[in-house]
Amino acid sequence: MTSERTGPTQPAVQVKWAEAVAEHDYSAAEAYLSLKLSANGVAKSLQRLRKAQLTTRRANDILRAAGLTAAPLDDPGVMKDLIKAITGEPLSPVLVLSGKKGADIADGFHRVSLAYRLDPYSVIPLKVG
């Protein structure tokens, strides 16, 4: 799966996306969510994310829904993912929780930021729980 571009030019670096969420990303989501939710809320959220079907959304829409600004390209996490993209290593799809007050990126903020910085309209695979 590769990023799709809607404009006339392609970014210099093309992000390749893995076909499935890496198992360690669920652990990362659990660690993040444990700072925001009760243990029961974390368990329910992870269950929803694991059951969710893979879909796609544009980078700019994910960030807007979460109320976030993309991290800059020189952010260490973004740089790590940029190196993976340059070497052709596929990046894991993103995990997003959606609720009444908007969305929250449970795992993948740096991947979304990288995609956004390369092309704000790039299409990102994700699970929405």
Summary of the structure (lengths in Angstrom):
residues: 129
radius of gyration: 14.1
end to end distance: 21.0
largest distance: 46.9
contacts: 386
relative contact order: 0.27
helix: 41%
strand: 21%
